[in-house]
Amino acid sequence: MDFMLQLDDLIPRTVPVLYCLLLIAMMCATRYVMRSWLLGQGFRDIFPLLKPQPHSKRTGNGIPVAIYGAGEAGTQLMYALDRGREYHPVAFIDDDRSLRGRVIGGRSVYMPRHISNLITETLAEEILLAMPSLARGKRRAIVHQLQEYGLPIRTMPGMADIASGRMALQEIRDVDIGDVLGREEVKPDATLMNRNITGQVVMVTGAGGSIGSELCRQILAVGPKSLVLLEHA
């Protein structure tokens, strides 16, 4: 009993509490470091304080781009582009209010209504869509919203293609008609188009949208006499 009393005097009662808190903190830190390492992040990416802030202006390190989507796909895209030289991610765009004011990998997250500020502050020249599993209707609405800013819009491969090895994360392409069409794409009938368009005067309404502009490109390939574009917006 005397030994227990002496031991209690030697070890403050706060030590077990502090020990538990320290153990939990170390476990969380270990999980964070391992998760970041498995995602392919470097030492400076795991510890953001050791990583210099990215330049917001064009620095010759690739095309400055904003990534639409600050989720897992967008984060992986950012780290993949950081390892390359073609693109230089400067910011994220996401409509999730919980991400407002967040900084991911040294890049600020902007709300869609603040895209004008993003372009002014970072000089972004392109927007990359990092939402491979998003429904076409939602994707179409986002593309229409982004078109008013006049920047090229590109998209990344689907996560299923990346996981299977058929495509790499860095294989970025322009947004095509299949990305914004609300149904499965139907190939045009060449015979029908030649009979009704070649040598004819053709007018396209709603030519300023993504679908209308793609329709105009398809029509021009067939050789109309003239093409009239109509847009109410």
Secondary structure as the mmCIF struct_conf table of DSSP 4:
data_model
#
loop_
_struct_conf.conf_type_id
_struct_conf.id
_struct_conf.beg_label_comp_id
_struct_conf.beg_label_asym_id
_struct_conf.beg_label_seq_id
_struct_conf.end_label_comp_id
_struct_conf.end_label_asym_id
_struct_conf.end_label_seq_id
HELX_RH_AL_P HELX_RH_AL_P1 ASP A 2 LEU A 10
BEND BEND1 ILE A 11 ILE A 11
TURN_TY1_P TURN_TY1_P1 ARG A 13 ARG A 13
HELX_RH_AL_P HELX_RH_AL_P2 THR A 14 LEU A 38
TURN_TY1_P TURN_TY1_P2 LEU A 39 GLY A 40
HELX_RH_AL_P HELX_RH_AL_P3 PHE A 43 ILE A 46
BEND BEND2 PHE A 47 PHE A 47
HELX_RH_3T_P HELX_RH_3T_P1 PRO A 48 LEU A 50
BEND BEND3 LYS A 51 LYS A 51
HELX_LH_PP_P HELX_LH_PP_P1 PRO A 52 HIS A 55
BEND BEND4 SER A 56 LYS A 57
BEND BEND5 GLY A 60 GLY A 62
STRN STRN1 ILE A 63 TYR A 68
BEND BEND6 GLY A 71 GLY A 71
HELX_RH_AL_P HELX_RH_AL_P4 GLU A 72 ASP A 82
TURN_TY1_P TURN_TY1_P3 ARG A 83 ARG A 83
BEND BEND7 GLY A 84 GLU A 86
STRN STRN2 TYR A 87 ILE A 93
HELX_RH_3T_P HELX_RH_3T_P2 ARG A 97 LEU A 99
TURN_TY1_P TURN_TY1_P4 ARG A 100 GLY A 101
STRN STRN3 VAL A 103 ILE A 104
TURN_TY1_P TURN_TY1_P5 GLY A 105 GLY A 106
STRN STRN4 ARG A 107 TYR A 110
HELX_RH_3T_P HELX_RH_3T_P3 PRO A 112 HIS A 114
HELX_RH_AL_P HELX_RH_AL_P5 ILE A 115 THR A 122
STRN STRN5 GLU A 126 LEU A 129
TURN_TY1_P TURN_TY1_P6 PRO A 132 SER A 133
HELX_RH_AL_P HELX_RH_AL_P6 ARG A 136 GLN A 147
TURN_TY1_P TURN_TY1_P7 GLU A 148 GLY A 150
STRN STRN6 ILE A 153 THR A 155
HELX_RH_AL_P HELX_RH_AL_P7 MET A 159 SER A 164
TURN_TY1_P TURN_TY1_P8 GLY A 165 GLY A 165
BEND BEND8 ARG A 166 MET A 167
TURN_TY1_P TURN_TY1_P9 LEU A 169 GLN A 170
STRN STRN7 ARG A 173 ASP A 174
HELX_RH_AL_P HELX_RH_AL_P8 ILE A 177 VAL A 180
BEND BEND9 GLY A 182 ARG A 183
HELX_RH_AL_P HELX_RH_AL_P9 ALA A 190 ILE A 197
TURN_TY1_P TURN_TY1_P10 THR A 198 GLY A 199
BEND BEND10 GLN A 200 GLN A 200
STRN STRN8 VAL A 201 THR A 205
TURN_TY1_P TURN_TY1_P11 GLY A 206 GLY A 208
BEND BEND11 GLY A 209 GLY A 209
HELX_RH_AL_P HELX_RH_AL_P10 SER A 210 VAL A 222
BEND BEND12 LYS A 225 LYS A 225
STRN STRN9 SER A 226 LEU A 230
#
